[in-house]
Amino acid sequence: MAILRFKALELVNQRTPVEVKLPSDKISDYYGSNVFGLEAMRSTLAGDYFKRLQFAINTGSKVDRTLADAVAGAMKTWALSRGATHYTHWFQPLTGETAEKHDSFFDLSSDGRAIEVFKGSALVQQEPDASSFPNGGIRNTFEARGYTAWDPTSPAFIIENAGAKTLCIPTIFVSYTGEALDYKAPLLKSLDLVERAAVDVCQYFDKDVTKVTATLGIEQEYFLVDRALYEARPDLVMTGRTVFGHEPAKGQQLEDHYFGAIPSRVHAFMIDFEAESHKLGIPLRTRHNEVAPNQFECAPTFEEANLAVDHNQLLMDLLDRVAEKHHFKVLLHEKPYKGVNGSGKHNNWALSTNTGVNLFAPGRRPKENLQFLTFFITTVKAVHRYADLLRASIASASNDHRLGANEAPPAIMSVFVGKKLTEVLDELERTAKLPLDKGDNVYLKLGIDKIPEILLDNTDRNRTSPFAFTGNKFEFRAVGSSANSSNAMTTLNAIVADQLIDFKNSVDEMMAQGKKKEVAIIDVLREYVISSKAVRFEGNGYSKEWEEEAERRGLSNIRKTPQALDKLVDETAMEIFTKHNIFSARELHARHDILLEDYIKRVQIEARVMGDLAMNHIIPTAIAYQTKLVENIKGLREIGLEDDEYTQTTLDTIKTISRHLTTIKTNVDAMIEKRKVANKIEDTRERAIMYTDEVLSFFDTIRYSVDKLELIVADEQWPLVKYREMMFRH
């Protein structure tokens, strides 16, 4: 291992930036060139079919067989012209990764001639094996049938890999009996729900609003390390993080990496990666160094939420593919290194109308301000009411390492709104008590006309808040860097939609009793402001004081994934998700089981890797070094230095090594036994809890002794690439 380590360092020192040739100097010349978008559709589809397809996409209406055949023919023509030889249904199973099965356009005609074929039936539906993907017991192994079904709202695209080009068709994935087995199907349902709920509320303010679109901008953080260093770390290869590693003397404490000059090799990688992203219609605009050494970020322009999620899933795959060309490895794990910042995926979410209004942006007129307050306050109320569901939506073994540490938001769900909006809400709470006559100017009397039009820069940002209002959108910062954003966005759409529906019902009821519309709206909003006040927090989310204050306010602080996932199957979750047909009870229980199993397996893999490295790499290396020290003592005594101070220091070191070796061996053996006991537990939740309470309890003890040995064992003998070597070699 030590030889491999130094060979890796030698390779890194020989690396030079890979030359990147862009298709054009202007991004606009090649943006979307590998996407079957509007221009590609217009050029390959007959006019009537093009209009029918756009109508189906915009209204969500069904695509009939003749239209499907026409679109399939157009896609085939376009894909073949771009050099594609195969097509695939591209879907997002509950593994968290994307999946694809490639089929060739090539076929044989009845007379044996080679032809290219792609029918509407193949476009609309295919049949991957549903039992081989996580399904939570919905499908037995002998019941394999499942279906992928075309999502016309997300455009097809071409991926090039190893010189071969494949047409990828975004799809949902469902079981034979109709249950969703992916992340996209529930997301689409939630988007439809929040659109209908938002349109109904918008009718109070603007009768021209007939469509509301959830928009999303996903900031993606990641670490980048040389591939040779990565491959010299078995724990990184197997788990995505370093289970061992003494923190380097220089980490991020000088704050010199954030927004610093991008290293040349990394810059070449970014240029290449962005070019490939732009070809696929991913609107990347931002790149920069993040806080931790070797940590970076990219961010796109806002898009419709379903497309934004698809693009982010595609982007994560592209990151890894392009990194390989540049001899890098992308680490998307939320906490690959202890002691420095982890990585998140900040989800910037908003609602926009077909009339061009961002519902989270105050307008120039009091009526527009009331509309803004309606959607803003209702969202805050939804987060307060369903905070535990939001926590469950971002729960994972890897995100548990990140939440609450090094600038990541805590596990306590709270909302940051800023000083100005806090003043507005406080005034609304206070002045709404004033009696109002029908002739009163309700906007003026309640101070609604005073809201500044632009809230983007009149308040500070709070990096510790998991859910923050940032001027014209909400930023859900607690989502993990490796996660599929669909999970969090499905939950957010559903809870906001549910609250909007409740809001409209309450207002309609008051209006039926004779209250003026504006007064009814204000009365409901005031009640929401008061009842959700506990979730608003403007201070330091990392502090112990906030944990204590949050407990007094009645806010949950669910630190571990198994307990967080319990909220997926409690009464609240069952009611909201089944009521709105986002998930059935069976689907919720299945996802609960799948996510628990994923948690168990990831902790299990980490435990196995930790045990293997400790027993087969760390201990033998430490013993070998200890043997050298023993030989050294013998030599010193042979020349008469038995009572020398150095001799005593060496003896103390030998004893220290023995003590740590004993600790490591004892705890690894005990951890293995606990795993064996846990694995015999049939109930998935009980097994997950035992992994949390019992197996994980050994990690810190083993890691502590290994860290101490790293400080003792001679540098040239240490078997693992060290933190400092990985962090400061680009």
Secondary structure, DSSP 8 states (H G I E B T S, - for coil): -HHHHHHHHHHHHH--------S-SSHHHHTTTTB--HHHHHHHS-HHHHHHHHHHHHH-----HHHHHHHHHHHHHHHHHTTEEEEEEEB-BTTSS-B---EESEEE-TTS-EEE---HHHHHEE--BGGGS--TTSS-TT--BEEEEE-TTS--EEEEETTEEEEEEEEEEEETTS-B-BSHHHHHHHHHHHHHHHHHHHTTT-TT---EEEEEEEEEEEEEEEHHHHHT-HHHHHHSS-SS----SSSSTT--STT----HHHHHHHHHHHHHHHHTT--EEEEEE-SSTTEEEEEE--EEHHHHHHHHHHHHHHHHHHHHHTTEEEE--S-SSTTS---BEEEEEEEEETTS-BTTS--SSHHHHHHHHHHHHHHHHHHHHTHHHHHHHT--HHHHHHTTSTT---SS--EE--HHHHHHHHHHHHHTTS---TTS-HHHHTTGGGS-S--SSSS---TT-SEEE-SSSEEETTSBTTS-THHHHHHHHHHHHHHHHHHHHHHHHHHHTT--HHHHHHHHHHHHHHHTGGGB--S-TTSHHHHHHHHHHT-----SHHHHHGGGSSHHHHHHHHHTTSS-HHHHHHHHHHHHHHHHHHHHHHHHHHHHHIIIIIHHHHHHHHHHHHHHHHHHHHTT-TT-HHHHHHHHHHHHHHHHHHHHHHHHHHHHHHHHHHHT--SHHHHHHHIIIIIGGGHHHHHHHHHHHHHHS-GGG-SS--HHHHHS--
